[in-house]
Amino acid sequence: MRSESEVVAWVLENRRETETIEVKRSIELINAPGGPDKIEETIVAIANSALGQNGWLIFGIDNDSFELVGMLDLKMKNVVPRETRTIRRQQFSQIASRTKPSVSFEWNELSYQDKELIIVRIDGRRPGEFFQTSKGTAWYRINDHTYFADKIQIRRWLGEPELEEQSTSPVSTALIIYVLLCLVAVPWAALWVLDPSQVARNGVPITLGLGFLVALVAHLKQWKTENMAEWCREKFPILLLATASIVPGAVMLQLSLLLYPALSGLYFETHLRDAPLVSLYALLGIIAGGFVLNLPRMSLTQARQNIASWIPDHTRLLKRAASAYFLVALATTSIIPFDNFLVLGTPRIGLVESRYVSDGVIHISGTDYSKLEAYAVNQQTVHVLLPLVPLVSRVWYPLASNSTRECKVIRMSGISASLDKDQAGRLEGLWLFADKTTVSTIAFVAVSYYSELNVSSVATITFHKAKLLQSFDNGTQQIQQTFEISNISPYSLHIGPIYLFQSTSQFEVTKNVTSGYADISYMQEGHWLYLNSDLERYGGMVVTVTYNRPAEL
Amino acid sequence: MGISRTVLAVVAILLVLATSIAYQHEQIPTLVEVAVKLRLWRGTGYGSGSLEDITLRLARDTRATFDNVTLVPTQEYNYTSNVHWRLLIVANESASGNVEWEYEVLPSAGKVGVYAGVVSTLLDLKGTYTVWVVLYSIHDGSILNVSSFSERIHTY
């Protein structure tokens, strides 16, 4: 008989007790005058009679008529309330714990044919062992009668040979799977926190090593499979609660990491962003282990009942666990703000200097006067506070440019930097590498980069309609073109080269330049007239060019 | 009723932690030092000058002002002058208010000539500012803006 319902069915069908099964009509017998001693005697008697197997004590079946009576009081009138049952369970636990050695038991509530029963599964003694009451009496049962064990009986028990343990019993298989899952879930999660690559490299050896250690200790301590399984079952809720505490911690750590860029001005990549997922895997591993561990002993219904009865009995533990979860979540949430405040493990930006148009000049150039480009060189200096104990080797600082022109690091101290560009070559940010040799807590890096500007925002450029002055017989045309450029920016303008018109080397220029200079030159290659100019703030020019445009151009 | 060992241990640990945190926080620079490298020309009746370089850095010492503007020996003349300069540093455009710092550059030598050196000061800035550095020359009540510089800064 493996399950509680099978035991109850057997008793109701056969209407008798056995050496390993006793029935009681009411749970209130635990609290009746003389009840605790009688219950203790019964527990000891059943445990001593159930050699290498389970014994059963059933509350809720009349021991004369063997009828189901359920959870009634001693007068068989009122139903015993659930709170009282919990108290009786605690009393029973105290009674069982005072036997020598303590009898292991499992308290189960079972609903059978619309009646509620309490079925206590009692672990039977092992060969060579026996149980005594707190008064030193060893009881045992023959059929449904209880007897006092004399010296001869006790000597007989002590001389019993060891039972051959089934190496492949369901309990031992479940225990091995449980231990393995625990030794995978917890150490692998810890290894992953240190370095994810360590899991693949050292995960299996560590699990095997720990497994070997457990097996060795179990062998040296002469732990029995059943005892180990029972201990594991007993401690499983604690392990589950402890492992579950990682989940809120991991989730809040992720939230804390999200705060880092806003607080520090920097970004860094870390595998810890996946901590919630890994903590869930670890928790699932433990849950799967617990499920397998309990599989040989109970059904899902019993498990549900056990959980339902375990929770009211451990409210204090659950409250403490909830407090611990809150503290863990609070601690992990505050990691980044705290670290950022004290600059202990991660760097922080202290000061950023942005010098726009750092040389005071905006450049305008173009291969065609209708397609001009304006740009300026900027400079940004980032001052970084280096941490006391660097935990992050490289961080990313966002620095975006809209120009593909060459950008470069012009100065750095205490920190190394490399430019991060997009596929088009535009600057996106800086990778900063902590220089471990530096003794200063302050480092800086200065970067020079270009910005493309809207031409119309820095200068007004007007090309008037070209005039055809005359046409020659060889097809050459004499053209007059006037254009005006004014500096409307708060900086100087450097204009040029701007390729204006294709011409022969004969040309005339009339110009009126204020606050600057303008020069029109001829380039043999391509026969181009081009403009070079510098205009101070508020400067401007009006230029008229008369040139000859050959027919072949 | 005495104090338990646990309470004593917790208090001791908290004290050590608080002291460590306070010490570490003291090590973190919170001020911005602005160092202005000047080159100044002093005539008998006029003054000019330029801001050769502006350097900003994080600092935590309490030195408020540093001035080593001195006469460049090779440019020394025997004529005297009462021209002096005023250095103005203004940081504005922040929700936490403006910072304005004004400093008179008054060389101890009363001679005309070329003066050079660095004036630095500490600013307690937080947030995003535009820092303006303006150099004026002053002579007989006339104030002339001779050089200026600005840059955008952001402190965390």
HADDOCK unambig.tbl for C-alpha pairs under 7 A between the chains (distance, minus, plus):
assign (segid A and resid 342 and name CA) (segid B and resid 24 and name CA) 6.32 0.50 0.50
assign (segid A and resid 342 and name CA) (segid B and resid 25 and name CA) 5.56 0.50 0.50
assign (segid A and resid 349 and name CA) (segid B and resid 156 and name CA) 6.49 0.50 0.50
assign (segid A and resid 350 and name CA) (segid B and resid 155 and name CA) 5.70 0.50 0.50
assign (segid A and resid 350 and name CA) (segid B and resid 156 and name CA) 5.35 0.50 0.50
assign (segid A and resid 351 and name CA) (segid B and resid 153 and name CA) 6.98 0.50 0.50
assign (segid A and resid 351 and name CA) (segid B and resid 154 and name CA) 5.67 0.50 0.50
assign (segid A and resid 351 and name CA) (segid B and resid 155 and name CA) 4.46 0.50 0.50
assign (segid A and resid 351 and name CA) (segid B and resid 156 and name CA) 6.48 0.50 0.50
assign (segid A and resid 352 and name CA) (segid B and resid 153 and name CA) 5.44 0.50 0.50
assign (segid A and resid 352 and name CA) (segid B and resid 154 and name CA) 5.08 0.50 0.50
assign (segid A and resid 352 and name CA) (segid B and resid 155 and name CA) 6.42 0.50 0.50
assign (segid A and resid 353 and name CA) (segid B and resid 151 and name CA) 6.86 0.50 0.50
assign (segid A and resid 353 and name CA) (segid B and resid 152 and name CA) 5.94 0.50 0.50
assign (segid A and resid 353 and name CA) (segid B and resid 153 and name CA) 4.52 0.50 0.50
assign (segid A and resid 353 and name CA) (segid B and resid 154 and name CA) 6.68 0.50 0.50
assign (segid A and resid 354 and name CA) (segid B and resid 151 and name CA) 5.97 0.50 0.50
assign (segid A and resid 354 and name CA) (segid B and resid 152 and name CA) 5.00 0.50 0.50
assign (segid A and resid 354 and name CA) (segid B and resid 153 and name CA) 5.95 0.50 0.50
assign (segid A and resid 355 and name CA) (segid B and resid 151 and name CA) 5.04 0.50 0.50
assign (segid A and resid 355 and name CA) (segid B and resid 152 and name CA) 6.37 0.50 0.50
